[in-house]
Amino acid sequence: ILRPSGRPTSCLRRLSRPAGDLLATERSPMSKKIKGEVPAVVLVNPNFSHNVGAALRGCSCFDAKQLWWTGSRVKIEPEKGERLGREERMKGYRKVEWFNNDRPFDVFDQIPGVVPVVVELLKTAEPLTTFVHPEDAVYIFGPEDGDVPPGFRALAHRFVFIPSRHCLNLSAAVNVVLADRMMKRQMAGLEPIVSVEDMLDEPRGQFPTGLFSKSLGSLGLDGE
């Protein structure tokens, strides 16, 4: 995400591993075989766990299959009772695998046609407005307090920036990009455009009589 000065910067954070109560915290290399799934999100050295949690929520809302984060500033250790707050208790999050590992592209390199996409404010980056999302994209976001490091930039095939008057919060940036991906796929006929009743699916109580027949949760209105 760009600063007004034009200096590239990013606003993002990182996370951990798969659905349920499994958590992968291998540093590097991988201690066991993990299969990469796309589309996916990689957060480089995020600083705040709540951003990782909100990014996880975005992945579950917009059909990203995995969330990875690098570094040790965000560490989730279930055996110590550590959690990602409310986001981890969402039913929908179980569709998303999450990992904390410093070498996420060790698994994505094995996927033919995978396209790493750096999301950052760079003069050479494409605007999200006209960006065509690759089918097998892995979106890379830098930390809240820094840029995407050169090593990750060197892996990227595409660079994109979010048109914005100010720097976005990391998790907000993840949500904007993934929402843009879903909506463009719908407009291109790659995914169906469905009614609000059919789109969201987490039951959370009932509307007052006479408004809608579906539950609040089914419509995504959880009051938060």
C-alpha positions in Angstrom: 0.0 0.0 0.0 1.4 3.4 -0.9 2.3 6.4 1.2 1.4 9.8 -0.2 5.2 10.4 -0.8 5.1 7.6 -3.3 7.5 5.5 -1.3 6.3 1.9 -1.4 5.0 0.6 1.9 2.4 -2.0 3.0 -0.1 -2.5 5.7 -0.6 -6.2 6.5 -0.1 -9.0 9.0 0.4 -12.7 9.4 -1.2 -15.9 10.7 -1.1 -19.6 11.3 -2.6 -22.9 10.3 -5.4 -25.3 9.3 -8.9 -25.5 10.3 -9.9 -27.0 13.5 -7.4 -27.0 16.3 -4.3 -27.9 14.3 -1.6 -25.3 14.1 1.6 -25.5 12.1 4.4 -23.4 13.4 7.3 -24.9 11.5 10.0 -22.3 10.8 12.1 -23.5 7.9 12.2 -25.8 6.2 8.9 -27.6 6.6 9.1 -30.4 9.1 6.3 -32.3 7.4 4.6 -32.4 4.0 2.1 -29.7 3.5 0.2 -29.2 0.3 -0.2 -25.7 -1.0 -3.8 -24.7 -2.0 -4.7 -21.7 -4.1 -5.9 -19.0 -4.1 -3.9 -18.2 -0.9 -2.7 -15.2 1.1 0.8 -14.7 2.5 1.4 -12.1 5.2 5.1 -11.2 5.6 6.1 -10.7 9.3 2.8 -9.2 10.5 2.9 -7.4 13.8 -0.6 -7.9 15.3 -2.6 -11.0 15.9 -5.9 -9.2 15.4 -4.9 -8.4 11.9 -4.1 -12.0 11.2 -7.5 -13.0 12.6 -9.3 -10.4 10.5 -7.3 -11.6 7.4 -8.4 -15.2 8.2 -12.0 -14.0 8.3 -11.6 -12.3 4.9 -10.1 -15.6 3.5 -13.2 -17.5 4.7 -15.6 -14.9 3.4 -14.1 -14.7 -0.1 -12.9 -18.2 -0.7 -9.2 -18.1 -0.2 -8.1 -21.6 0.7 -5.0 -20.9 2.8 -3.5 -18.1 5.0 0.2 -18.1 5.7 2.3 -15.7 7.7 6.0 -15.5 8.3 8.1 -14.3 11.2 7.7 -14.6 15.0 5.9 -11.4 16.0 2.5 -13.2 15.8 2.7 -16.6 17.5 -0.4 -18.6 18.3 0.2 -21.5 20.7 -3.0 -23.4 21.4 -1.3 -25.5 24.1 -0.9 -22.3 26.0 -4.5 -21.3 25.5 -3.6 -18.7 22.8 -6.3 -18.0 20.2 -7.1 -15.6 17.4 -10.0 -14.2 19.3 -13.5 -14.2 17.9 -12.3 -14.9 14.4 -11.0 -18.4 15.3 -14.5 -19.3 16.6 -16.2 -18.5 13.4 -17.7 -21.6 11.8 -16.6 -20.4 8.4 -12.9 -20.2 9.3 -12.7 -24.0 9.2 -12.7 -23.8 5.4 -9.3 -22.0 5.6 -6.0 -23.7 6.4 -3.6 -21.4 8.3 0.1 -21.7 8.8 3.0 -19.8 10.4 6.1 -20.6 8.4 9.0 -18.7 7.0 9.1 -20.5 3.6 5.6 -20.7 2.3 6.7 -20.8 -1.3 8.4 -24.1 -0.7 4.8 -25.6 -1.1 3.5 -23.2 -3.8 6.5 -23.8 -6.1 5.1 -27.3 -6.5 1.8 -26.0 -8.1 2.0 -25.6 -11.9 0.9 -22.2 -13.0 0.9 -20.5 -9.6 1.2 -16.7 -9.8 2.6 -14.8 -6.8 1.1 -11.3 -6.6 2.6 -8.6 -4.5 0.1 -6.1 -3.1 2.0 -2.9 -2.5 2.2 0.8 -3.5 4.8 0.7 -6.2 5.1 3.0 -9.2 5.2 0.0 -11.5 2.2 -1.8 -9.9 -1.1 -2.2 -11.7 -4.2 -0.6 -10.2 -6.6 -3.0 -8.7 -9.3 -1.3 -10.7 -8.2 -3.0 -14.0 -6.3 -5.9 -12.5 -7.2 -9.3 -13.8 -6.8 -11.8 -11.0 -4.9 -15.0 -11.9 -6.8 -18.2 -11.4 -4.0 -19.7 -9.2 -2.9 -16.5 -7.3 -0.9 -16.3 -4.1 -1.3 -12.7 -2.7 1.6 -11.4 -0.8 1.2 -8.6 1.7 3.9 -6.8 3.7 3.8 -6.0 7.5 1.9 -3.1 9.0 5.2 -1.3 9.7 7.2 -2.1 6.6 7.4 -3.2 2.9 7.4 -6.5 1.2 11.0 -7.6 1.4 13.1 -8.0 -1.8 13.2 -11.7 -1.5 9.4 -12.0 -1.7 9.3 -9.4 -4.5 11.7 -11.4 -6.5 9.2 -14.3 -6.4 6.3 -12.2 -7.7 5.0 -12.3 -11.3 2.5 -9.5 -10.8 2.4 -6.3 -8.7 -0.9 -4.5 -7.8 -1.9 -1.5 -5.7 -5.2 -0.6 -4.1 -6.4 2.9 -5.2 -6.8 4.6 -1.8 -6.3 8.1 -0.4 -4.5 6.8 2.6 -2.6 3.6 3.7 -5.0 0.8 4.4 -4.9 -1.4 7.5 -3.3 -4.8 6.7 -6.5 -6.9 7.1 -8.5 -4.3 5.3 -6.1 -4.6 2.3 -6.6 -8.4 2.3 -10.3 -8.0 2.4 -10.4 -5.4 -0.4 -8.3 -7.6 -2.7 -10.1 -10.8 -2.1 -13.5 -9.1 -2.4 -12.4 -7.6 -5.7 -11.3 -11.1 -6.9 -14.7 -12.6 -6.1 -16.8 -9.8 -7.7 -14.7 -9.8 -10.9 -15.0 -13.6 -11.2 -18.8 -13.2 -10.8 -19.0 -10.5 -13.4 -16.9 -12.7 -15.8 -19.2 -15.6 -15.3 -16.6 -17.7 -13.5 -18.7 -17.8 -10.3 -22.5 -17.5 -10.0 -24.1 -14.3 -8.8 -26.6 -15.3 -6.1 -29.0 -13.7 -3.8 -28.0 -12.5 -0.3 -30.0 -15.4 1.2 -27.9 -17.9 -0.7 -24.6 -16.1 -0.3 -24.0 -16.2 3.5 -24.5 -19.3 5.6 -23.8 -18.9 9.3 -27.0 -19.0 11.3 -27.1 -16.3 14.0 -30.7 -15.7 15.1 -33.8 -14.5 13.4 -35.0 -11.2 11.8 -38.2 -9.6 13.3 -41.3 -11.1 11.8 -42.2 -9.8 8.3 -38.7 -8.7 7.2 -37.0 -11.8 5.9 -37.5 -15.5 6.3 -33.8 -16.2 6.6 -31.7 -15.9 9.8 -29.5 -12.9 10.6 -26.5 -15.1 10.2 -27.6 -16.4 6.8 -27.6 -12.8 5.6 -24.3 -11.9 7.2 -25.8 -9.4 9.7 -24.2 -10.4 12.9 -24.3 -6.9 14.5 -20.6 -6.5 14.4 
